[in-house]
């Protein structure tokens, strides 16, 4: 059987279309469903990444819609996907499998915490009792309520920021086990509640085995990626948690849910085994029914979270510089790549000045000299983002920074 061949440009367009980064109307829930997860990060230089990812796809949206889905309907909840993320309640059986692994201590990530929780079962039971009595509680409330009489038998020790934060670490472990969920958020803390009280009645409760979890998760990841290799899938959605992936992909291919493709031009074919899940979308893109747009991406955006894939697909090398010392940064602290159609054409270093209501652009770095149309589109794009953020102006660099490019 011949393998369908697609051009690298088609692969890029398929990736952006699969990520809902076209200029088309999408609903918020359908967008999150397509992505599979929204990574959570507290950095507020511009806006938390989970909200920027949605903005890049939906444009200016009403935060009340997100709050309704998250906190009222509980169509979404927080759990660990390819990082701490917002995931869909309809995908609960996939995440429940990983929760059970945390309970059993069978995952290599949970073996240490499993033993530590067993040694601190009195503290664990006391936290359960408090949360049974209340609708929710913050970490500080639990620390105050448990007091000295509920000291743990074994404090949590680590070489990182969690050292000594025993109750907070216990809550994180209970969260990984699916016992508790984030019930609400305040500006400074998470409020925890029992999962049995928070999950809606319609939450799917099917018990999936290891092979079926991988099969379903791999399909979700592949639909979000557009075209991908097994390695790309392994780094997406439920990152690094795809046991028996090879057999799961074989089954999906035999069932007709996915299809192998070759990516290349007249001179070169990309290495690896590539798959596509959404063949209707591929057909549409190849037929020219593709609507490009310019938008700014969070540094944690789903499109670029796999840095090597981003470089291969878009010829764009991107690295997060938040943890890089200031004097060693190449582009900036919270750099947002500029997506223009099917190309990543540059990056912008913004900061929201909330006090003065200004979106301050520290620098713009183009991959190549921009056209006047691109410069105008970037200004419009930044001003639209600023307006949504509540800023009244956009401050551009005083120099000709907007003209800076690597190849100028």
FENZIZI-V240153 format. One line per field, one symbol per residue. psi: psi as a letter, one per 20 degrees, with the letter a starting at -180 (. if undefined). A space follows every 50 residues. Layout:
psi->???
//
This chain:
psi->pqpppqqhghgghgghghjkjrmqpqqgghghhhhhqopppipkgfqqhh hhggghhiaorohhgghghghghkiqrprodjaprprphijghghhghgh hhgikiqhijgghghhhhhkhggghggggghhhrgrqrghghgghhahik pqhoqpprjbiipimgghhgghghghijhqrohrprhirqpqrphhhhpr hjppjpoqrgghgggghhggghhhhfpqrhggghjqdmpjmmqkgghghg ghghijhrqqqppraihqpqqroqqpgnhgggggghijmpnqrprppqij qhhjhohghghghiloppqpjhjpqgiiphhrgmpoqopndkqoiaqqnr ponhgjlqopohqpoqhrpqrhhggghgggghhgggghijqirporqhal hiipqhj.
//
